[in-house]
């Protein structure tokens, strides 16, 4: 075999949330660990809200919240479905509390300040909240609700406050990190994965590479075409300035490269209905791990599963309106978690979503945003859409004509909603808080094609893995020796449905599992 440029016991490909956890766990068991990252580390975790989904935790106890593993399991079983076994899901729930303590032991800050209202994401006054559908029917009918969204303490979106302590702890422990190093292929020897081939940038090329990605992350929501151009330039740097290197690993290779939402060709092939959505993540979410694992014989699963986020709360006034499809039919409980609303919109209604409110709700919405009650990234889109994406109709007939809806269908949708609300009878979609809609009406385009309100999307499927070790499985369900995967590169707890905090929680769970297995499994 050709000589290696670097060698180690355990090689982790991708230094985000799952990669840092895998590296720390393998290092704690005495292995030499080398981590490489395409950019400077952090991945999607570092730009996220820094939320970890966990139950029966010390943080909850400090906040006066009663919760237990059985309740968490009963709730998540409804969300997770069969993407993992019940045994693995229960293990995930049982380890969630200890995993919060483990994160704290590595310096991740949490706080027991409980958000008093249901929201998609709390203000900087609160760091524990209901981050899913726990308190809504039918979920609450099967599991006692509890707030399980543990947000790392910090301002706005503190994902960096979660990742940075883990990265610093890993390097203090002796984990070696190669930044600006993009893995291109796996090295195999007699069927076993023994390392990777990669392109390594250094000097000014590495510095520019980092700047280009940082600028792209900051600009992508506002000037997406410019961000795309910056990322193309960063990719060219890799190809023209990257030095080919071989990195060998004695014990195993762990793929923690994130999802593939920025590989638009893969999205078009596997989840075409979501191709108009706004990619959520970093350039590292390009499917490199999926591709390399598949080239080594790994089995890919649930690549059609994409989470689309249409959060209507805040402002809560929006959730009292009705969300209609192109025909004028209502199709979901508007107050549900944004991923559930987004899935119903894209999967069953061709991505169409027209939110209908009235003058009272429009005024309530304007009062509810800002004034210290919302984050800037919630206030901005709400006000922009109220100002520039909110069309007025003086009657149902006018609304139907303006939206090109069937008048009979639209009239029936509004009549049913208003009638149930006035009578106090159960809502067709089990929504608790409702409002009788009266003209004039206002309609906001919140569909996947909305130019004023982009629909964030991220991929959930990945490499099939052993639920005991995180080892990658081939098409026959057999382990590929020396190859592991974790986080969004792997099939896991949140590969069917998404609630806030579940992805990072799975990064911790699956990352630690794979890191440990590289040392303990022969």
C-alpha positions, 0 to 999 in steps of 0.5 A: 500500500502507498505510504500515508501522509498521516496515520492514526487509530481513528479518523473522523471525517467532518468536525461538526456536532457528531464529529466532535462527539465521536472524536471525544468518545474515541479519545476518552477510550485511549485511541489516537484520533485525527479529525478532518474538516472541509472548512474550519469546523462546526458544520451545520451545528455551529450555525444552528439554534444550538438546541438539544432534545432531552428528557428527565434532565437536571435542567428540567428539574431546576426549572420545576418541570416533571418529566420521565423517560417513558413520557419522552419515549411515548411522544417520540415514538409518534414522531420517529415512526420505524426509522429506528427500532423501539429498543434504540429509541428507548436507549436514546431517551434513556441516554438523553439526560446523561448526554446533557450532563456529558455536554456540560462536562465539556463546557456547553452552557445550559440554563433552566429558564423556562419559556412561558409560551409556545413558540418556534424559538424563544427569545434570549430570556429563555433556554428551555422550551416546548420545541416540538408538538408535545402539547398538541393533539394527538401527541398529548393524548398518548404522552404527557407533555414536557418542554425538552428543548435545551438551548445552549445559552447564548444570544440569537442562534447560539450553535457556536456556543454548543460546538466551540466548547466541544472542539476546544475540549477535543483538542485539549484531549489530544485530538488532531484536527486537519482543517480545510481538508476535503475527503474525496474517497475511502481507501479500502484494503481486502474489503476493510476501510482503512483511510481516506484520500483527501485534498488539503489546503494550506497557507493563503489558499486555506485562509481564502477558503475559510473567508469565502465560506464564512461570507457565504453563510452570512449572505445566503439568506439575503443574496443567495446567488452571491453566496452560491458564487462564493461557494463555487470559488471555494470549490475551485480552490480545493481543486486547483490548490488542494494537495492530495494526501492519504490518511490511514486509520488503524481502527476505523473511519467515522463519516460525520459529514452532515446531510446533502441539501447543498448537493442540488443534483441529489435533492433533484433525484431523491426529493424533487418536491423540495428542490425549490426550498431554501437549503439550510446548512453549510457547503459541507452539507454536500453529500460527500459522506453519502457518496463515499459510503455508497461507493464502498458498498454502503446502503443509503436509506430514506433519502427522500425524507426532507424537513421543510420548515414553515413556522407560523408562530411567532406571531401566534396570530398567524396560527389562528388563521387558516392555511389553504391549498390551491383549491381553497381547502384547509389541510393542517393544524396551523399551530403544529411544529413548522416541520409538520406544517411544511411536510403537509404543504409539500408532500400533499399539496404541491408546496402550495400554502396560502395563509388567510387572516383578517384585520383583527389577526393582522393587527395582532400579528403586528403587535406581537412581533418585536418589543422584545418578544421575538428574535430578529430572524422572526421579526424581519420576515413577519413584518416584510410579509405583512408589508409586501406579501399581504393582499387584501380582499373585501369579500370571500368572492374577491378572495376566491378570484384573487387567489384563483380558488374554487369559490364553493370550496373556499366558502365551505372551508371558511364556513366550517372553520368559523362555525366550529369556532363559534359553536366551540365544537372540535376543530377538524384538525384538533387546533385549540386556539381559533378565531372567527374570520371576518372580511376584509381578508388578508392572504399571505403566500407561504408556499415553497415558491414564495419569494418573500418567505423562503422555505428552509429545508434540510435532508434527513436520510443517510447511510444505514448503520448498525443500531448497536455500533453505528457501523455502516451496513451494505445492501445485504445488511452486513457490516462494512469493516472499518466504516462508521457513520453518525449524525445526518450522514447516517440513518438515525432517530430524526430520519423520519421527522424533525423537531427542534433539538432532535438532530443535535441530540442524535449527533451526540447519541450516534457520534458517541456510539460510533466513536466508542465502537471504533475502539471497543469493536474488533 
